[in-house]
Amino acid sequence: MNQKSKRIYGLDLVRAIAITLVLLSHTSYIFQGYDIQGIQLFGVQGVEIFFVLSGFLIGGLLLRLINSTSFEVFDVLYFWVRRWFRTLPLYFLMLFVNVLVALWIGYELPSNLWKYLFFLQNFYDSHILFFPESWSLSVEEYAYLLAPLCLIVSFRLLNNFFKKDSLFLGVSVFLVLLFFVFKAKYNSSVNNGLQSLSIWNTNLKAIVIYRLDAIFYGFILVALLKRFRMLIKLKKKILFYFGIGLSFLVMVVIPYLGISIENYPFYWNVLYLPLNSIGISLALPMFYFLKRPSGAWAKLIKRISLYSYAMYLIHYTFILYLMQLVLDFNALKIWQRIACVLFYLGITYFGSQIIYTYFEKPCTSLRDSFRIKQFFNQKID
């Protein structure tokens, strides 16, 4: 199985936009005392874009795997191995670094630190606040454990009745509906209790069992794109404007109209996140079909996309947190804070470039080593 594919400029651009939104959202800590709370929505949207985009890319890999192999357990194991070589080394490195920083500054480590080894820090209960950005990685890891298992079971049971592409789409829709039901169940369980955005953020938005559907919207999109490619390409602008409008309506207009979580918990607990994911999914084809421009801009976008994983893991609880230990942002003038923002963005970019070049990329390359290929080549090559 050849999983290497030519990079798609538009998807690199989407990833670059997503990481930029996340980084900009945390500049609110530098501008403490200024009324720019709305900028935190950038971070929320950036992560949601990452979810749909990741589902689209990994779903595409799985769909190609399904159509090019017999899709046995051995095939899925190879898929997981390749995925883990891409994500786990840098995750565990930054977990170790965060532990060292915590011990250095005297921060009390959580008693259930072991959960981070298995991505359980936000699996079904409130999110552990240590290494907070890791919550989204737990969602992705469990999505890519669950989806292949569900696909294998469905193929065993229904392969004689449906085509592979149809089964892939059906399983993806089923998983989206399943976790929609989980959100509805959560809403029922807290219906008479205290509701607030902070509780919603730690008890639902960042919890694996309520968020896995965000990945599977990307699966649905890649299945529909394969089936209706020409139609989607023709209608990509309409889909883009409708998707952007839907996300803006969900994230900005409706809350501005006073639809708060205290008064309308069903909207926030059940509808808010799925509707936003649908909006992102509708907008994505416009980027997918973008032509790659020439010049330095395209190269910069590609580099930011390549470094985005490292940028995500180092920007907050490492770079920005260390800056907060050294600087009192409240005592700084506005121009000094702007300089801090530029330093924060610059050191995040160049630090991630070093990490990608000397750690992340070499680790990822191991999945194409002779021994790995030799072990799997009897089934996949």
ROSE-807392 format. One record per residue (C-alpha): z, y, x; residue in three letters. Coordinates in nm, 2 decimals. Layout:
BEGIN
Z	Y	X	ALA
...
This chain:
BEGIN
0.00	0.00	0.00	MET
-0.10	0.34	0.14	ASN
0.14	0.60	0.02	GLN
0.01	0.88	0.24	LYS
-0.18	1.14	0.05	SER
-0.34	1.48	0.12	LYS
-0.10	1.76	0.05	ARG
-0.17	1.96	-0.26	ILE
-0.14	2.34	-0.19	TYR
-0.03	2.42	-0.55	GLY
0.26	2.17	-0.54	LEU
0.36	2.31	-0.20	ASP
0.36	2.65	-0.36	LEU
0.58	2.53	-0.64	VAL
0.83	2.38	-0.40	ARG
0.83	2.70	-0.20	ALA
0.90	2.90	-0.51	ILE
1.18	2.67	-0.61	ALA
1.36	2.69	-0.28	ILE
1.31	3.07	-0.27	THR
1.47	3.10	-0.61	LEU
1.77	2.89	-0.50	VAL
1.82	3.09	-0.18	LEU
1.79	3.42	-0.36	LEU
2.04	3.32	-0.63	SER
2.31	3.28	-0.37	HIS
2.26	3.63	-0.24	THR
2.49	3.73	-0.53	SER
2.78	3.64	-0.30	TYR
2.67	3.90	-0.05	ILE
2.63	4.16	-0.32	PHE
2.98	4.10	-0.46	GLN
3.08	4.40	-0.68	GLY
2.73	4.47	-0.79	TYR
2.61	4.38	-1.14	ASP
2.34	4.13	-1.04	ILE
2.48	3.82	-1.22	GLN
2.14	3.75	-1.37	GLY
2.01	3.65	-1.03	ILE
2.21	3.33	-1.06	GLN
1.96	3.21	-1.31	LEU
1.71	3.19	-1.02	PHE
1.91	2.91	-0.88	GLY
1.94	2.72	-1.20	VAL
1.56	2.75	-1.25	GLN
1.49	2.66	-0.89	GLY
1.68	2.33	-0.92	VAL
1.51	2.25	-1.25	GLU
1.17	2.31	-1.10	ILE
1.27	2.07	-0.81	PHE
1.36	1.80	-1.07	PHE
1.03	1.81	-1.26	VAL
0.82	1.85	-0.94	LEU
1.01	1.56	-0.77	SER
0.95	1.34	-1.08	GLY
0.59	1.43	-1.08	PHE
0.54	1.34	-0.71	LEU
0.75	1.02	-0.71	ILE
0.63	0.92	-1.05	GLY
0.28	0.95	-0.91	GLY
0.37	0.72	-0.62	LEU
0.52	0.47	-0.86	LEU
0.21	0.48	-1.08	LEU
-0.02	0.42	-0.78	ARG
0.21	0.14	-0.67	LEU
0.20	-0.02	-1.01	ILE
-0.18	-0.01	-1.02	ASN
-0.24	-0.13	-0.66	SER
0.01	-0.42	-0.64	THR
0.16	-0.69	-0.86	SER
0.47	-0.47	-0.87	PHE
0.72	-0.74	-0.78	GLU
1.08	-0.68	-0.66	VAL
0.95	-0.68	-0.30	PHE
0.72	-0.39	-0.39	ASP
1.00	-0.19	-0.54	VAL
1.22	-0.26	-0.24	LEU
0.96	-0.11	-0.01	TYR
0.94	0.19	-0.24	PHE
1.32	0.24	-0.21	TRP
1.32	0.19	0.17	VAL
1.05	0.46	0.21	ARG
1.24	0.69	-0.03	ARG
1.57	0.64	0.15	TRP
1.42	0.71	0.49	PHE
1.31	1.04	0.35	ARG
1.64	1.15	0.18	THR
1.95	0.97	0.32	LEU
1.96	1.06	0.69	PRO
1.97	1.43	0.64	LEU
2.20	1.40	0.34	TYR
2.46	1.20	0.54	PHE
2.42	1.43	0.84	LEU
2.50	1.74	0.63	MET
2.78	1.56	0.45	LEU
2.93	1.49	0.80	PHE
2.88	1.85	0.91	VAL
3.05	1.98	0.59	ASN
3.34	1.75	0.65	VAL
3.37	1.88	1.01	LEU
3.36	2.24	0.89	VAL
3.62	2.17	0.63	ALA
3.86	2.02	0.88	LEU
3.79	2.31	1.12	TRP
3.89	2.58	0.87	ILE
4.17	2.38	0.72	GLY
4.00	2.31	0.39	TYR
4.16	2.02	0.20	GLU
3.91	1.74	0.16	LEU
3.89	1.58	-0.18	PRO
4.08	1.25	-0.22	SER
3.77	1.08	-0.36	ASN
3.54	1.18	-0.07	LEU
3.42	0.82	-0.06	TRP
3.22	0.89	-0.38	LYS
2.97	1.10	-0.17	TYR
2.87	0.78	0.02	LEU
2.73	0.64	-0.31	PHE
2.62	0.96	-0.48	PHE
2.90	0.92	-0.74	LEU
3.06	1.26	-0.69	GLN
2.90	1.38	-1.02	ASN
2.79	1.05	-1.18	PHE
2.98	1.06	-1.52	TYR
3.27	1.30	-1.49	ASP
3.32	1.66	-1.38	SER
3.14	1.75	-1.06	HIS
3.35	1.75	-0.74	ILE
3.32	2.10	-0.59	LEU
3.30	1.99	-0.23	PHE
2.94	2.01	-0.09	PHE
2.84	2.14	-0.43	PRO
2.46	2.14	-0.38	GLU
2.46	1.77	-0.34	SER
2.49	1.72	-0.72	TRP
2.11	1.74	-0.76	SER
2.05	1.47	-0.50	LEU
2.27	1.23	-0.70	SER
2.05	1.29	-1.00	VAL
1.73	1.22	-0.80	GLU
1.87	0.91	-0.62	GLU
1.98	0.74	-0.94	TYR
1.65	0.83	-1.12	ALA
1.46	0.65	-0.85	TYR
1.69	0.35	-0.87	LEU
1.66	0.33	-1.25	LEU
1.30	0.39	-1.31	ALA
1.15	0.11	-1.10	PRO
1.41	-0.14	-1.25	LEU
1.31	-0.04	-1.61	CYS
0.94	-0.06	-1.52	LEU
0.99	-0.41	-1.37	ILE
1.17	-0.53	-1.69	VAL
0.91	-0.38	-1.92	SER
0.62	-0.54	-1.72	PHE
0.79	-0.88	-1.74	ARG
0.83	-0.85	-2.12	LEU
0.52	-0.65	-2.23	LEU
0.26	-0.68	-1.96	ASN
0.05	-0.91	-2.18	ASN
0.04	-0.66	-2.46	PHE
-0.01	-0.32	-2.29	PHE
-0.20	-0.17	-2.00	LYS
0.00	-0.07	-1.70	LYS
-0.06	0.30	-1.75	ASP
0.06	0.28	-2.11	SER
0.37	0.09	-2.01	LEU
0.45	0.35	-1.74	PHE
0.42	0.63	-2.00	LEU
0.62	0.44	-2.26	GLY
0.90	0.37	-2.02	VAL
0.91	0.73	-1.91	SER
0.93	0.86	-2.27	VAL
1.20	0.60	-2.35	PHE
1.41	0.72	-2.06	LEU
1.37	1.09	-2.16	VAL
1.48	1.00	-2.52	LEU
1.77	0.79	-2.39	LEU
1.93	1.07	-2.19	PHE
1.85	1.31	-2.47	PHE
2.08	1.09	-2.68	VAL
2.34	1.09	-2.41	PHE
2.35	1.47	-2.43	LYS
2.38	1.46	-2.80	ALA
2.67	1.21	-2.76	LYS
2.84	1.45	-2.52	TYR
2.80	1.73	-2.76	ASN
2.97	1.53	-3.03	SER
3.25	1.44	-2.81	SER
3.33	1.80	-2.72	VAL
3.24	1.95	-3.06	ASN
3.59	2.06	-3.15	ASN
3.70	2.13	-2.80	GLY
3.69	2.43	-2.57	LEU
3.33	2.54	-2.48	GLN
3.24	2.76	-2.19	SER
2.96	2.81	-1.94	LEU
3.19	2.69	-1.65	SER
3.27	2.37	-1.84	ILE
2.90	2.32	-1.93	TRP
2.80	2.37	-1.57	ASN
3.05	2.12	-1.42	THR
3.07	1.87	-1.71	ASN
2.71	1.85	-1.83	LEU
2.45	2.04	-1.63	LYS
2.55	1.88	-1.30	ALA
2.63	1.53	-1.43	ILE
2.40	1.24	-1.35	VAL
2.41	1.05	-1.68	ILE
2.32	1.37	-1.87	TYR
2.05	1.49	-1.63	ARG
1.83	1.20	-1.54	LEU
1.57	1.30	-1.80	ASP
1.48	1.61	-1.60	ALA
1.31	1.38	-1.35	ILE
1.13	1.17	-1.61	PHE
0.96	1.47	-1.76	TYR
0.77	1.47	-1.43	GLY
0.69	1.10	-1.49	PHE
0.54	1.18	-1.83	ILE
0.33	1.46	-1.69	LEU
0.18	1.25	-1.42	VAL
0.10	0.98	-1.67	ALA
-0.07	1.23	-1.91	LEU
-0.26	1.39	-1.62	LEU
-0.40	1.06	-1.52	LYS
-0.51	0.99	-1.88	ARG
-0.63	1.33	-1.98	PHE
-0.71	1.49	-1.65	ARG
-1.02	1.69	-1.75	MET
-0.87	1.82	-2.08	LEU
-0.55	1.93	-1.89	ILE
-0.76	2.10	-1.62	LYS
-0.96	2.28	-1.89	LEU
-0.65	2.40	-2.07	LYS
-0.43	2.46	-1.77	LYS
-0.40	2.84	-1.82	LYS
-0.30	2.80	-2.19	ILE
-0.04	2.54	-2.09	LEU
0.08	2.76	-1.81	PHE
0.14	3.06	-2.03	TYR
0.30	2.85	-2.30	PHE
0.53	2.68	-2.04	GLY
0.63	3.01	-1.88	ILE
0.69	3.16	-2.22	GLY
0.90	2.86	-2.33	LEU
1.12	2.87	-2.02	SER
1.17	3.25	-2.05	PHE
1.26	3.21	-2.42	LEU
1.51	2.93	-2.35	VAL
1.67	3.09	-2.04	MET
1.66	3.46	-2.12	VAL
1.56	3.56	-2.47	VAL
1.78	3.32	-2.67	ILE
2.10	3.39	-2.47	PRO
2.03	3.76	-2.48	TYR
2.02	3.74	-2.86	LEU
2.38	3.61	-2.86	GLY
2.32	3.24	-2.88	ILE
2.63	3.16	-2.67	SER
2.77	2.82	-2.59	ILE
3.09	2.90	-2.77	GLU
2.91	2.97	-3.10	ASN
2.60	2.74	-3.06	TYR
2.71	2.44	-2.84	PRO
2.44	2.21	-2.98	PHE
2.17	2.44	-2.84	TYR
2.33	2.46	-2.49	TRP
2.44	2.10	-2.47	ASN
2.14	1.93	-2.62	VAL
1.83	2.15	-2.63	LEU
1.86	2.41	-2.35	TYR
1.78	2.19	-2.05	LEU
1.52	1.96	-2.21	PRO
1.32	2.26	-2.35	LEU
1.33	2.42	-2.01	ASN
1.21	2.10	-1.84	SER
0.92	2.09	-2.09	ILE
0.83	2.45	-2.01	GLY
0.82	2.37	-1.64	ILE
0.61	2.06	-1.70	SER
0.36	2.26	-1.90	LEU
0.33	2.52	-1.63	ALA
0.29	2.27	-1.34	LEU
-0.08	2.17	-1.40	PRO
-0.19	2.53	-1.33	MET
-0.05	2.50	-0.98	PHE
-0.17	2.14	-0.94	TYR
-0.53	2.26	-0.97	PHE
-0.50	2.57	-0.75	LEU
-0.74	2.59	-0.46	LYS
-0.60	2.62	-0.12	ARG
-0.65	2.97	0.02	PRO
-0.74	3.02	0.38	SER
-0.53	3.21	0.63	GLY
-0.16	3.24	0.73	ALA
-0.03	3.25	0.37	TRP
-0.12	2.89	0.30	ALA
0.03	2.78	0.63	LYS
0.36	2.96	0.56	LEU
0.37	2.80	0.21	ILE
0.32	2.46	0.37	LYS
0.60	2.51	0.62	ARG
0.84	2.63	0.36	ILE
0.76	2.33	0.15	SER
0.81	2.10	0.45	LEU
1.15	2.26	0.54	TYR
1.27	2.30	0.18	SER
1.49	1.99	0.18	TYR
1.67	2.10	0.49	ALA
1.69	2.46	0.36	MET
1.85	2.34	0.04	TYR
2.12	2.14	0.22	LEU
2.21	2.40	0.48	ILE
2.18	2.74	0.31	HIS
2.50	2.75	0.10	TYR
2.80	2.55	0.22	THR
2.70	2.58	0.58	PHE
2.52	2.90	0.66	ILE
2.64	3.13	0.37	LEU
2.99	2.99	0.37	TYR
3.03	3.04	0.75	LEU
2.90	3.40	0.70	MET
3.17	3.46	0.44	GLN
3.43	3.34	0.68	LEU
3.32	3.60	0.94	VAL
3.22	3.89	0.72	LEU
3.40	4.07	0.44	ASP
3.10	4.15	0.22	PHE
3.30	4.38	-0.01	ASN
3.36	4.61	0.29	ALA
3.00	4.64	0.38	LEU
2.76	4.92	0.28	LYS
2.45	4.84	0.08	ILE
2.22	4.86	0.38	TRP
2.45	4.63	0.57	GLN
2.44	4.38	0.29	ARG
2.06	4.39	0.28	ILE
2.07	4.32	0.66	ALA
2.30	4.02	0.58	CYS
2.05	3.89	0.33	VAL
1.77	3.91	0.58	LEU
1.98	3.73	0.84	PHE
2.08	3.46	0.59	TYR
1.72	3.40	0.48	LEU
1.60	3.41	0.84	GLY
1.86	3.17	0.99	ILE
1.81	2.94	0.70	THR
1.44	2.92	0.76	TYR
1.45	2.88	1.14	PHE
1.75	2.65	1.12	GLY
1.57	2.42	0.87	SER
1.26	2.43	1.09	GLN
1.47	2.29	1.38	ILE
1.63	2.03	1.16	ILE
1.30	1.92	1.02	TYR
1.13	1.90	1.36	THR
1.40	1.72	1.55	TYR
1.58	1.52	1.29	PHE
1.43	1.50	0.94	GLU
1.07	1.43	1.04	LYS
1.16	1.16	1.31	PRO
1.38	0.99	1.06	CYS
1.11	0.99	0.79	THR
0.86	0.86	1.04	SER
1.07	0.55	1.09	LEU
0.96	0.42	0.75	ARG
0.61	0.38	0.91	ASP
0.74	0.19	1.21	SER
0.59	-0.14	1.31	PHE
0.90	-0.34	1.22	ARG
0.92	-0.19	0.87	ILE
0.55	-0.25	0.81	LYS
0.57	-0.60	0.96	GLN
0.85	-0.69	0.73	PHE
0.66	-0.58	0.42	PHE
0.30	-0.64	0.51	ASN
0.29	-0.98	0.35	GLN
0.32	-0.81	0.01	LYS
0.21	-0.45	0.07	ILE
-0.04	-0.31	0.31	ASP
